[in-house]
Amino acid sequence: MPSRRDVMVGGLSLAAAGILSTVSSANAATANIKLQGAYKTGSVEKALDIISLYDLEDEARELIPAPQFGYISSGSGDEWTLRENTRAFDDYQIIPRYLAGIKEPDTTTELLGSKVDIPIFIPPMAAHGLAHISAEVGTARGAAAAGTLFTAQTLSNSSLEDIAKVSNGPKWFQIYFTKDMGINRELIRRAKAMGATAIVFTVDLEWSGNREADRRNKFTYPSSLLFPNIPGAPVGATLSEITALFKRDLDFKDLEFLAKESGLPIIVKGIQSAENAKECVDHGATAIQVSNHGGRQLDTVPAAIKSLPGIVEAVGRHIPVYLDGGIRRGIHVFKALALGAKAVAIGRPILYGLALGGAPGVTSVLNLLKYELKLSMKLAGCAAIKDIERKFISLI
């Protein structure tokens, strides 16, 4: 296997001639792993000097035990959609415009009224405790330090109350609609008490996808890793056993219930059909999050970026459309914004950054994307996020 650049302590260096320290993978793993009950997880808190987000996956693979890493990194079936999520960005070219008179681009924007420093936020991902001892508390801290939004989730290893204690940044709450309406109402109440300003309704996990890596690794959530937001969640369970708690026949009445019960904006996550997006808006959705669950549910569905333009056209510019799936570079962010997304979410690299550096590692990931986005904007000729338009993109 080719050698890798190892992360080092210190602020995010973006200098072209930066020098990285080198430590052996074995020493890095020993230094950054802690036994947490019956499983191992990261414990170090440090900023990361990252050249490329692609490097992080190799670093994290050295660090995170195979069953946990497989759960985080893998997709469903043949993993075609997992790969295509990133590859499909190459089908779009950036057409720059020069002599724009721009000194330094401004990356600030708003997400449903919440001001953020970058149009990049953290989506719901289950069980951050598999990556780091600080779990979602660490991820939320890292997002707040980067000036952006964190989506707290139903399948969190940190309680909503603990997340609220450590993060003063903007937050949404993602709900898996359970079979128990009392639990659903209580989750909404706790989310509002946490300070969530919107509810993310994930609609594509009524059944767990065909995640063969988990079956090969015989993965179960460690018995010491709890889900405090779900009363009665089974201990030491598989994902399928956990999702058995969820309502398996979701319909538009459930969307209407969330809108009425919460009184908050509702973002429907998991949409890839333009017609489906319009139906969601008709039944009370405030925004749409284009997503295929990171390629973890139905394999061979289109890459998220390929579904984006049609959905933006279908719902109109007055309905915010967000995107997650395959984002690994600032140019990916730029292309998604140019194709109509108001912002994008980044998943797995956040968990890799968390594993390698805790909250500062999360901030480092977001800071690198911010730098790459600003560079893309400067070289393409965009002074502000609102200036990134379809005219900057050519389809191959």
N, C-alpha and C positions, 0 to 999 in steps of 0.2 A: 504494500500500500504506500503511496507517495507520502512524503512528510507533510505535516500541516504547520501553519503558523499558530502558536498558542496565544491565548489571550493573556493580558498582563494587567496589573493594578495600575490605575491612573485614569485621568479624564479621557474622553473620546478624542483621539488625535486624528485630525483630517489632513495633516501635512503630507504632501506627496512623498517626502523622503523620510517618513517616520521609521524608526527602528524598533522591532519587536523583540522582546526577550524570548528565549526558548527554554522550555522545561519539558521533561519527558512526560508522555501521556500517563504513565503509571503514577508519577509523582503528582501530577495535576489531579488525577482521580482520587488519590489518597488524601490530598489536601482539601478537596472540595466535596467529599462525601461524608455523610453522617448516618449512622444507624437510627432509624425512626421507627420504633416498634419492631415489626418483623420485616421491614424493607429498608432500602437505602435511598437517601435523597440528598441533594445539595444543601450546603449550609453557609458557604462563603458569601460575603457581601463585598463586592468590588465593582468598580467601573471596568468596562471592557474596551480594549483597543481593537476595533473591528475593521478589517479591510473590506470584507464582503459578507453579507448575510449567509451566503452559501457555505462559508467556512464554519459557521456556527453549528450546522447539523453534524459535521464530522467531529467537532469538539464535544458536542453533547453526547454523541454515540459512544465516545470513549468513557464518558462519565456516568451516564445513566444506565442502570442494569437493563439487560436486554428485554425482559417482559414489559417494563415501564416504557422504555424507549420505543418499542414496537407499538404500544398503544398510542403514544403521542404522534409518531411519525407516519404510521401506515395509513392506507386507504382501504377501500372495499374491492372485492373481486380481483381483477387483473390490474387494478390501480391505474387504468387508462385515464380516468377523469382527474385523479390526483396529479399525474404528470402533465396532462393537457392544461390544467389550470394555470401553470406557469408558462409552458411552451407557447400557448396561444397568444401571449402578449407580443411574440415575435412577428405575428401576422399584421401588426400595425406599425407604421413608420411615423416618426415625428418629422414634421416639415417646419424648420425654424424660420423665423422672421427677424432680420437684423436691423440695425440702426434704430433700435427701439428706445434709446435714451434711458436705460434702466441701470441704476447703480447696484441695488441689492433688492431682490424680490421679497415680497411680504407673504408669508405662508399662513397668516392667521385667517380664521374663518369662524363660522358658527354651526353647531349641530343642534337643530331644533331649539335654538335660543341660547345654547351654552357656548360661550366663547372659548375657543381652543387655539393653541399656537400652531397646530398643523392639522391638515385634513386627513389625519390618520388616527384611528382609535383602536382600542382593544376589544375584540368580540368575545362572546361567551365561549369558554372552553372548560370542560369538566376537569376537576381534580388536579389543580396546580400543585397540590402537595406531592404528586409523583415526581415533580421536578425540583422542588426546594422546600426546605422546612418552613419557610415563611408563607407558603401557599399563596392564596389570593390576596392576603394582606400585603405581601411583598409586591405582587404585580400591580395592585392599586397604588401603592406608594410610588412605584416606578413610573406609572402613567402620570400621576399628579406632578411629579418632578419634571416631567417632559412637557407639561402644560396641556395634556390632552385627556380624553374621556376613557373611562374604564367601564366595561359592562360586567356587573356582578351577575352570577348565574345560579340557577337552581341547584345544580350539582357541584357546589363549591365545598371545599374543605375548610373554609373560613366562614364563620357566620356573617350575615349581613350586618349585624351590630358591630362585630370586630372590624369589618372593613370600614364602616362609617367612622370608627374611632381614629383610624390612622390616615385617612385620605380626605382632604378638603377639596379635591378636584371634582369635576363634573362626573356624574355616574348615571347609567341606565341599569335596569334590572331585566334579565332574561328569564322568562318563565317557561318551564315544561308543564303543560296543563295536565294536572293529575286527575285521577278518577274521583277524588274526594273534593267536593266544592268547598268544604270548610278549609281544607289546606290551601286551596287556590286563593280564597279570600284572605287567609292569614299571610300568605306570601306577598300579596299585594299590599296589605297593611304594613308589613315589615319593610318592604321596599320603599314605600313612601316615607316611613320613619327614618330610613337610611339616608334619604335625600335624593332618591332616584327621580329623574325628571321625565322619564319615558319608560315604557314597558316594551321589551323585545319579545315577540311571540314566535318561538321556533316551531315550525309546522312540519318539518321533514324528518322527525325521529319518532314516529308512532311505533315503528319496529326498528331494531338495530340492524344496520347494514351487514353485509357479508364480509366481516373483518377477519380474514384468514390468518393474519399475523397473530392476533389475539388467541385464536384456537391453537395455532402451532406452539405458542409460548405458554398455553394454558393460563392466560392472564386472568386474574381476578383483582379487584381493588383490595389492597392490603387491609386486614381486619382492624388495624389500628388507625386507618385513614377513614374518618367519618364524614358524613354529609349532614351537617347540622341544620340545614334549611328544610330537610324533608323528614318529618316525624315517621318513624318506623322503617326507614331505609334499611335494607338488609346489610349485614356486616360480612365482609369478605366475599362479596358477590361478583358475578360477571355483569357486564354492561346489559345484557339481555334481561337478567334478573332485576336490575335496577329499573330498566325501562318498562317492565311489567307493571310498575306503579302508575304509568302515564296513561292518559285517555287515548285509546287506539282508534277512535272514529271521529277525529276532529272535524268540525264543520264551521260554517260562517257564524252560527249562533255563539260559538265559543269566542270568536273574535269580537262579536258585539258585546258579549258579557264582559270581556276584559276592558273594553272602552268605557262601558257604563260603570263598572265596579270601581275602576281605578281613577277615572277622570283625568287620566294622563294620555299624552300622545302614544299611539300604538304603532310599533315598527314590526311588520311581518317579515320574518327572516326565513329564507329557504325557497324563495320564489325564483323560477326560471322561465315561466311562461308569461308572455305579454297579456294574454287573456286572463290568466289567473291573477296577475297583478291588478288589472282593472276591477276584477271581482272583489279583491281585498279592499280596494279604495271605496268601492260602492257600499261595503259593509262596515266602514268605519276606520280603516287603516289610515294613519297619518303619513306613513312613509313605508318604503319597501327596501328590504335588504336582499339584493341578489346574491344567492349563495347556493352551493351544492354540498354544504357541510364539509368543505375541505376535501371532497372526493371520498368521504367516509360512509356515504349512504348508498345511493343507486349508482353503480358504475356505468360508464359510457354516456352519461348525460353531458351536455356541452360544458366547456369551460365557462366559468362565471363571466369573464370578460366578453365572451361571444353572445351571452344572453342579455348583457347590459343595454346595448343600443335600442333593441326592440322594446324593452320594458320602459326605458326613458320616454320613447316616442308614444307608447300606449297610455301612460299615466299623465303625461304633460309635465311641463317644467315647474308647475306649482306644487307638485308632490315630490319631496326629496327622495332620491334613490341612492342607496349606499351599496357597496360591493365588498365581499370578501372572497378570497380564493386565489392563491398563487402569487400574491404580492411578495417580491423579494428585492426589488430595487426602486429607487426614486423614479426612474423612468416608467416603471409599471404604474406608480401612483399618478404620474402625469398623464399617461394614456387613458387611464380610467376616468380621470376628471374631464379630459377632453371629449370623451365619449358620453359624458352626461352625468357621471356619479358626482354627488355632492361631497363625498368623502369615502375613504376605504378603510377596511379593518385588516389587521395582520395578526395571524394566529401562531403557527408553530414556532417561528423565530423568536417570538416573545417568550415562549416556554423554554427554548434553548438558552436565551439570555438570562432568564430567571434561574435556571439550573446552574449556569456558570458563574453568575454574579449577584443573585438575589435582586432586590429592588434596583440597585445601581446598574445591574446588567440589563434590566428591562429598559431603563432610561437610555442606556447606550445604544440599544437597538433602535429606539425611536429617534434618537439624535442623529444616527447615521442616515436613516431614511429622510429626516428633515434636511440634512446637508445635501443628499443626492437630489431631492426634489427641488431645492433652491437652485442647485447647479443646472438642473434640467430647465427650470423656468428661465434662468438668466440666459442660457445659451439658445433657448427657443424663442425668447423675446416676450416673456410674460412678466408683468410687474406685480400682479396679485393673483390670487386664486380665481377670482371672477373672470380674469382675462384668458384663462385656459379654456379654449373652445374647440369645436369640431374641426375648424379650419387648420388646426395644427397637426391633424392626423390623416395619414393616407393608408388605405387598406391594400395590402399586397394582392 
